[in-house]
Amino acid sequence: MRHYLGQTWHNGAIMNILAVAVSIFLFVSSFVLFAYAFAVPEEFAAIVFFTGIMSASLSLAIPFHLMGRRDS
């Protein structure tokens, strides 16, 4: 347990903040990959677009699986 700016932070809260930050980064980067798929040569376009889809999926899966439910 750490004291930070007069508040008590548990390690779980810090990990949740990190998970949200990573999720937001992945979600925004998926938009960049979607747009970039139309700028790369055609043989790489499908791979880049699919990577964008996987990035968006992973950005939603991280909070669903790591952060758990609030009602428990």
C-alpha positions in Angstrom: 0.0 0.0 0.0 1.4 3.4 -1.0 0.5 6.9 0.1 0.3 9.3 -2.9 -1.0 12.9 -2.5 -2.8 12.1 0.7 -4.5 9.0 -0.7 -3.9 5.4 -0.2 -3.2 3.5 -3.5 -3.3 -0.3 -3.6 -1.3 -2.1 -6.2 -4.5 -3.3 -7.8 -5.6 0.3 -8.5 -2.3 1.1 -10.2 -2.6 -2.1 -12.3 -6.1 -1.0 -13.3 -4.9 2.4 -14.4 -2.1 0.8 -16.4 -4.6 -1.6 -18.0 -6.9 1.2 -19.0 -4.0 3.2 -20.4 -2.8 0.3 -22.5 -6.4 -0.4 -23.7 -6.9 3.2 -24.8 -3.5 3.2 -26.6 -4.4 -0.1 -28.4 -7.9 1.2 -29.4 -6.6 4.5 -30.8 -3.7 2.7 -32.6 -6.3 0.4 -34.2 -7.8 3.5 -36.0 -4.4 4.4 -37.3 -3.9 0.8 -38.6 -7.3 0.9 -40.3 -6.4 4.1 -42.1 -2.8 3.0 -42.9 -4.2 -0.2 -44.5 -5.3 1.9 -47.5 -1.8 3.6 -47.8 0.4 0.5 -47.9 1.0 -1.7 -51.0 -1.9 -4.0 -51.7 -0.2 -7.2 -50.7 0.2 -5.8 -47.1 -3.2 -4.1 -46.8 -5.1 -7.2 -45.6 -2.4 -7.9 -42.9 -2.4 -4.3 -41.7 -6.2 -4.1 -41.6 -6.4 -7.5 -39.8 -3.8 -6.2 -37.2 -6.1 -3.2 -36.6 -9.0 -5.5 -36.0 -7.0 -7.6 -33.5 -5.8 -4.5 -31.8 -9.3 -3.2 -31.3 -10.4 -6.7 -30.1 -7.5 -6.8 -27.6 -8.2 -3.3 -26.4 -11.7 -4.5 -25.4 -10.6 -7.8 -24.0 -8.0 -6.4 -21.6 -10.5 -4.6 -19.3 -13.1 -7.3 -19.6 -10.7 -10.0 -18.4 -8.2 -8.3 -16.2 -10.3 -5.8 -14.3 -13.1 -8.1 -13.3 -16.6 -7.2 -12.2 -17.5 -4.3 -10.0 -20.4 -5.9 -8.1 -18.2 -8.6 -6.4 
